[in-house]
Structure formats: structure tokens, C-alpha cells
Amino acid sequence: MLPEDAKEICRLFAVVLDYPGDAMPEAAAECARRLECSFPKSARAMQDFATFVSSQERGALEEIYTQTFDIAPATAPYLGYHLFGEGAKRSAFMVKLQDAYQAHGFSGNGELPDHLCVLLRFLSVARDPEFVIPLLQDCVLPVLERMEKDKNGQGYSPAVNALRLFLQQVHRELTRSGGLAHG
């Protein structure tokens, strides 16, 4: 459903926005390079983040990640939490996500289904525009906008901004094309 370049960019964003590992600095740089071609509005913000990441030790990145995503509720990576809080509606949302994942033969590898990085990996394999377009419009993009406004995530703010800009363009193109991959 997504064009191949957008699928790969989703996978790279999942590495960039997950807990920092050895692959994260290279993934950030590669994501910035790939964004330059088809998604130039996102490329500058991701390049800023890639530059920031390359100037940090892994331990410092881990600390920044924890302060940004694990301690601060306003930037928690769980979209269902942002949309519904803790409760039955979030649980129903996660069940719906899990059903979609199973229908695509996708696994979140033990992470909760509403985790941002799991959703990004899912977007790289999703085939159902009737599920993905509303997921982006009603869930992912509004949460990214809220996360972006919170200044606690300053170190990760350029990456969240780049992701939001990228997914907005993907959403527009999917809506315009009826969800069919082009190119």
C-alpha cells in the first residue's frame, strides 16, 4: 500500500524512535538521506536529529530517551494512552490493532500494540488503506502533534517533527490515491 521508499522510512523511524541501540545513529542518518528525495519537508528536521545523535554518547542518548518517553506522560510512545488514557477504550483500541496485526502476519515482538515504533513497523507492511488512512488521521498524527508541543522532548523533538511531517505527506498521498501505492 505504501510506496517502497515510505515503507523503508517507516522502518528507519521505528529504529530512530525506539530505545537507543547500536543501529540508531546510522538509522537517523539514513532516514535523513532517504527523506531528502521524496519528503524534503521532513529531511531538515531529521538531519538536525541525526547531527544531534552523532554528537552524543550512547549512555546520554539512553538517558534522554528515558526522560523523554518513559518518564514524561505527555511524550509517552503509547498512542492509545494519549487518545484514551488508561481504561477500556484503550484496551479496545489495542485489541483492534492486534487484530489488524494478525491479519497482516505482523508481530509487535512483545511490545504493546499501541507503541509508536510498533505502529511504524506495521505501517511498513500494512495493505489495508481503509484501516491505515483513519489510523494515521485519527490516531497517529494527532498524538504526534501533542507530543511535538511538549518541550520536555527537546532532544527528540526534531525526530518527532520529521515523523509528523513525513506521515502528513504520506496521509495526503494515500488519501489522494485511494491508498494505492504509486512508484
HUZIFEN-V44659 format. One record per residue. N is the residue number from 1. RES is the residue in one letter. PHI is phi in whole degrees, 0 to 359 (NA if undefined). PSI is psi in radians with two decimals (* if undefined). OMEGA is omega in whole degrees, -180 to 180 (none if undefined). Layout:
N:RES:PHI:PSI:OMEGA
N:RES:PHI:PSI:OMEGA
//
This chain:
1:M:NA:-0.88:175
2:L:282:2.59:172
3:P:299:2.68:-176
4:E:304:-0.70:-179
5:D:296:-0.67:180
6:A:291:-0.63:177
7:K:299:-0.82:-179
8:E:294:-0.66:178
9:I:295:-0.68:176
10:C:301:-0.78:179
11:R:297:-0.70:179
12:L:294:-0.76:177
13:F:300:-0.63:179
14:A:297:-0.67:177
15:V:290:-0.76:-177
16:V:297:-0.69:-174
17:L:263:0.07:174
18:D:271:3.05:179
19:Y:305:2.32:-173
20:P:302:2.22:175
21:G:233:-3.06:-178
22:D:299:-0.55:-176
23:A:278:-0.19:-172
24:M:298:-0.85:-179
25:P:300:-0.76:179
26:E:292:-0.64:178
27:A:296:-0.69:179
28:A:295:-0.77:179
29:A:294:-0.75:179
30:E:294:-0.68:178
31:C:299:-0.78:179
32:A:299:-0.74:179
33:R:297:-0.79:-178
34:R:292:-0.60:180
35:L:294:-0.56:-178
36:E:306:-0.67:-175
37:C:288:-1.01:-172
38:S:255:-0.31:-175
39:F:225:1.06:-172
40:P:299:-0.50:179
41:K:297:-0.55:-179
42:S:276:-0.43:-170
43:A:298:-0.73:-177
44:R:296:-0.79:179
45:A:297:-0.72:180
46:M:291:-0.61:177
47:Q:296:-0.70:176
48:D:301:-0.74:180
49:F:293:-0.74:179
50:A:299:-0.69:177
51:T:296:-0.78:178
52:F:301:-0.84:-178
53:V:299:-0.73:-178
54:S:292:-0.31:-180
55:S:266:0.02:-175
56:Q:247:2.56:170
57:E:285:2.70:-179
58:R:301:-0.72:179
59:G:300:-0.69:178
60:A:294:-0.71:178
61:L:296:-0.70:178
62:E:298:-0.74:179
63:E:295:-0.76:179
64:I:297:-0.74:179
65:Y:301:-0.85:-179
66:T:299:-0.81:179
67:Q:296:-0.62:-177
68:T:283:-0.89:-169
69:F:255:-0.47:-176
70:D:264:-0.58:-175
71:I:265:-0.62:-175
72:A:269:1.92:180
73:P:301:-0.55:-178
74:A:293:-0.35:180
75:T:237:0.34:176
76:A:301:2.48:-176
77:P:279:0.25:-178
78:Y:258:1.82:-174
79:L:297:-0.67:179
80:G:299:-0.63:177
81:Y:298:-0.76:180
82:H:294:-0.67:-176
83:L:280:-0.66:-170
84:F:232:-0.11:-174
85:G:71:-2.88:176
86:E:271:2.21:178
87:G:158:-2.91:-173
88:A:295:-0.65:-179
89:K:294:-0.69:177
90:R:295:-0.73:179
91:S:300:-0.76:179
92:A:297:-0.70:177
93:F:299:-0.78:-179
94:M:293:-0.62:176
95:V:296:-0.74:179
96:K:297:-0.74:177
97:L:297:-0.81:-179
98:Q:299:-0.69:177
99:D:298:-0.76:178
100:A:296:-0.71:179
101:Y:299:-0.81:-179
102:Q:297:-0.67:179
103:A:297:-0.41:180
104:H:258:0.07:-178
105:G:65:0.56:-175
106:F:254:2.52:177
107:S:234:2.41:176
108:G:276:0.10:178
109:N:53:0.78:174
110:G:89:-0.20:178
111:E:277:2.69:177
112:L:300:2.51:-175
113:P:295:-0.33:-179
114:D:266:0.15:177
115:H:292:2.35:-177
116:L:307:-0.78:-177
117:C:292:-0.61:176
118:V:296:-0.78:179
119:L:298:-0.69:179
120:L:295:-0.74:178
121:R:295:-0.68:178
122:F:298:-0.74:180
123:L:302:-0.50:-179
124:S:286:-0.21:179
125:V:238:-0.17:-175
126:A:297:2.49:-179
127:R:239:-0.06:-172
128:D:252:1.71:-179
129:P:297:-0.48:179
130:E:291:-0.32:174
131:F:264:-0.77:-173
132:V:289:-0.76:-177
133:I:300:-0.86:176
134:P:293:-0.56:177
135:L:300:-0.80:177
136:L:295:-0.87:-173
137:Q:293:-0.78:-172
138:D:263:-0.30:-175
139:C:240:-1.14:-170
140:V:294:-0.93:-176
141:L:296:-0.77:178
142:P:299:-0.66:179
143:V:291:-0.73:178
144:L:299:-0.67:177
145:E:298:-0.74:178
146:R:295:-0.77:-179
147:M:298:-0.68:-178
148:E:295:-0.57:-178
149:K:288:-0.40:-178
150:D:280:2.08:-175
151:K:282:-0.10:177
152:N:296:-0.48:-178
153:G:269:0.59:-173
154:Q:307:-0.80:-179
155:G:299:-0.65:-179
156:Y:265:-0.06:-177
157:S:305:-0.77:179
158:P:298:-0.63:180
159:A:291:-0.73:178
160:V:295:-0.71:177
161:N:298:-0.80:179
162:A:299:-0.74:179
163:L:296:-0.77:180
164:R:299:-0.82:180
165:L:298:-0.74:178
166:F:299:-0.88:-177
167:L:291:-0.52:174
168:Q:298:-0.77:180
169:Q:293:-0.73:177
170:V:300:-0.79:180
171:H:300:-0.81:179
172:R:301:-0.78:-179
173:E:293:-0.68:177
174:L:295:-0.74:-180
175:T:296:-0.78:-179
176:R:295:-0.69:-176
177:S:269:-0.04:-177
178:G:76:0.30:177
179:G:88:0.12:180
180:L:271:2.39:179
181:A:293:2.47:175
182:H:225:2.22:177
183:G:81:*:none
//
